[in-house]
Amino acid sequence: MNKQQPEVKPFGDFSIDIPHPMVMPNGVELYVAGGGDQEVNRIDVIHRGGMFEEVPERLVAQAAASQLSQGAGSMSSQDIAECFDYNGAWAGAHSTHNHTEVSLNSLNRCFDKTLPVFREMIFDPTFPEREFQVYRNRCLGAYRTAREQVKYLAGVEVNRIFFGDGYPLAAAVSDDDVMALDTGKLRRFHRKYYHAANRTVILSGGITDREIDMVVEAFGSDSDDRPAEPLVGMAQQSGGTGHFSFIEKPGAVQSAIQMQLPAIPRTHPDYFNLRILVTALGGYFGSRLMSNIREEKGYTYGIGAALIGARHGGYIVMSTECDCAYTRPIIEEVKHEMAELRREPLSWHELEMVKSSMLGDLVKNLDTPFAVAGNISSVVLYGIYPEYFNEHIKAIREATPEALLETARRYLLDEHLYVVVAGRME
């Protein structure tokens, strides 16, 4: 048996290139990410309009997306399910802050059977009342369960104190919010946002001209005089004095800790260095938060930090769940690690570890055409410019400890830290 440790080699040159879209006859952009030797494909249909656009209503965007497969045209939910099951396909849908994405995974040889049904779901959903009532009752139970969980309570509260009471996601979903849903609201949301000017289509997998032509026929022929709907911007926290909030949950075995810092949009010149810094703080298994709080002190099973670059701003989030006895020590250790990053630069050894982790994650975006399609989705959903990924690679390779030290002193500031604890504090 060879027990010699394999040689560690640096990443070679690579790039992440976003393909140029083709414009279908009705003006809808179609991105094609082909490749691989498996004759399978995925189509993602993205429409502008999500959770922010549904305000003052709540839950409408996700409800409309989830009910597309419950009836369309003359087909029942059973007809749709049987078509997909018989042909080895499956569909899904979810709503984001500003968009709704509906996807179909299919075998190429069955695409002529599954694509027309998928198109009908998007163009002519019937939102049948019986299926909707089942969905609403299921939601009611899910949110009642969520409101008993400290992680959910901490997440809602941190949004409230960070973004303000007017933020669309700044309040826990109530029973009244769920019961206010009805099929009329779903139909109105669908009519307003599911049209050609609001649409982008992504086709990926081991595709041929046949699959491309079928998608163009299905999604490139409908026309609409309506312009694209404007997107509602996320309110950006001003970066003033931080805040602490405690939500007591009697009898809680664990506490949830959610911490946030104001940050910057993706277009800011400091953004890439800040992403590298946050990765060093808590963005990979060998990060400082994991090494200190999990490995050395055993306060929690896992803790992480991430830089969230939204369309209209950004913020840093750090979160964990722990035994209630460790709540205060964990908060102090997070502040300690932030202070250490402000006090002295990372060693070159640590920085190389961070770079390798980040480059490895980026390389995964090249593994399959479906991963490339995920990058394209980011361009559409978050307004990322196509060269963003390669600029990110360049910034990682060129980052220095001194530059990251200056970044830490600019953004990792205790006075701007928002802390929420839900559960118990001992």
C-alpha positions, -999 to +999 in steps of 0.1 A: +000+000+000+013+034-010+011+057+021+029+087+005+008+119+006-001+130-029+016+161-042-004+193-038-005+213-070-019+248-076-048+254-099-039+260-135-054+287-156-092+284-162-120+307-170-158+307-166-174+320-198-210+329-201-224+321-235-241+349-255-278+345-257-297+340-289-328+362-293-359+342-303-385+357-327-405+372-299-375+389-284-370+365-255-334+356-248-324+319-249-291+309-233-277+275-244-251+256-223-244+224-241-219+196-233-216+162-217-222+128-232-255+121-215-287+126-235-305+146-209-314+183-206-328+209-183-348+239-193-351+269-168-377+295-175-372+326-155-397+354-151-392+388-134-415+390-104-409+374-070-414+380-033-407+417-034-431+423-062-460+406-044-460+432-016-483+441+002-495+405-003-474+377+011-466+342-002-483+348-036-453+344-058-442+311-043-478+298-042-483+306-079-451+289-088-459+258-068-494+254-082-483+255-119-481+217-120-516+212-104-535+218-136-529+234-170-552+237-200-573+206-201-548+186-180-553+177-143-525+175-118-526+137-123-523+140-161-492+162-157-476+140-131-482+108-151-467+124-182-435+134-164-432+101-145-438+079-175-412+098-195-386+100-167-389+138-162-395+160-132-403+197-128-399+222-100-405+259-093-393+284-068-396+321-062-367+344-052-366+380-041-373+394-077-378+364-099-396+331-103-378+301-119-396+271-133-375+241-144-379+208-163-354+180-163-360+156-192-345+128-214-338+141-249-357+113-265-388+122-245-385+160-248-412+161-275-436+146-249-426+166-218-419+201-232-455+207-245-468+199-210-442+221-194-451+249-217-488+245-209-480+247-172-464+281-177-487+296-202-521+283-191-522+271-155-558+266-141-550+268-104-577+243-094-594+251-061-592+216-046-554+213-051-549+248-039-568+241-006-545+211+000-514+234-006-527+261+017-534+237+045-499+222+041-484+257+042-504+265+074-488+235+091-453+242+078-453+278+091-468+268+124-439+244+128-414+270+116-425+295+142-416+270+169-380+268+156-354+292+170-335+294+137-366+307+119-374+332+147-338+345+146-338+349+108-370+369+108-359+391+136-325+399+121-342+410+089-365+433+109-338+451+128-313+451+099-336+463+071-365+479+091-401+470+097-411+479+062-389+451+047-411+425+029-396+396+049-394+414+082-422+396+099-429+360+107-456+345+084-488+344+103-518+321+100-537+351+086-511+355+059-516+320+048-554+320+050-554+353+029-541+334-001-567+325-027-566+313-063-577+348-076-544+363-062-524+336-079-541+342-113-535+379-110-498+374-102-495+350-131-512+374-156-489+403-145-456+386-146-456+354-167-453+370-201-427+372-229-412+406-220-405+393-185-390+360-196-355+345-200-349+308-210-319+287-203-314+253-220-286+230-208-273+195-210-263+171-238-285+189-263-287+190-301-302+214-326-335+193-322-339+204-286-330+240-293-355+242-322-382+227-299-376+253-273-376+282-298-410+269-311-424+266-276-411+298-260-402+320-289-435+325-307-458+342-282-457+379-283-469+406-259-470+444-261-464+447-224-430+460-213-409+441-188-421+448-152-397+469-131-380+451-102-385+463-066-352+471-050-341+456-016-338+484+010-302+487+019-292+492+055-274+525+060-246+510+081-254+529+113-251+517+149-256+480+153-282+464+175-288+434+198-322+416+200-332+387+221-362+365+215-369+343+244-381+307+237-389+291+271-378+255+272-355+258+241-327+232+242-307+252+217-303+289+208-300+303+173-275+331+168-278+353+137-253+381+131-252+406+102-230+434+090-238+460+063-217+454+032-214+465-004-229+457-038-211+434-063-201+464-084-181+480-055-143+479-060-138+463-026-163+435-032-140+407-043-115+413-015-144+414+010-156+380-003-121+365+002-120+380+037-154+366+047-143+332+034-113+333+057-136+343+086-162+316+081-167+305+045-150+271+044-143+242+068-109+255+078-121+290+085-113+309+116-148+306+131-148+268+125-113+263+138-119+283+170-155+278+179-161+243+166-127+226+166-109+242+196-138+250+219-165+226+209-193+252+213-212+242+182-213+216+155-209+242+128-207+280+122-203+299+090-201+333+075-211+344+040-212+376+019-246+380+004-244+401-028-280+410-037-291+430-067-292+463-049-268+459-020-250+434+002-245+422+037-224+397+057-243+370+077-229+348+104-251+321+119-251+290+142-271+270+166-257+260+200-264+248+235-279+277+254-249+278+278-226+288+249-246+316+235-227+345+250-192+329+245-199+323+208-208+360+203-177+371+220-155+347+200-170+360+167-161+395+177-127+383+187-120+368+153-132+399+136-108+419+157-080+396+149-086+401+112-085+439+118-054+436+139-029+418+117-028+404+082-034+368+073-003+347+068+005+338+033-001+301+042-036+308+055-043+330+025-032+302+001-056+278+018-085+303+014-076+308-023-074+271-030-109+266-014-124+294-033-109+284-066-120+249-060-156+260-056-154+280-088-139+251-107-170+231-098-190+256-119-173+241-149-181+204-141-213+200-161-235+221-185-260+223-156-234+240-134-228+265-163-265+270-164-264+279-127-239+306-135-262+319-162-291+319-138-270+341-115-264+366-143-302+368-148-313+367-112-288+389-095-278+413-123-242+399-124-223+410-155-209+381-176-173+389-168-180+388-130-168+352-126-134+358-143-128+390-125-135+371-093-109+344-103-083+372-110-090+389-077-085+357-058-052+350-074-039+385-068-052+391-033-026+400-007-026+399+031-021+437+033-051+445+011-073+421+031-062+438+063-074+472+050-106+456+039-112+442+074-106+475+090-131+491+067-160+466+070-156+441+100-166+467+126-183+458+159-202+490+160-221+480+128-229+445+140-265+433+143-269+404+167-301+383+173-304+354+197-335+333+197-339+307+225-324+311+259-294+329+273-276+315+304 
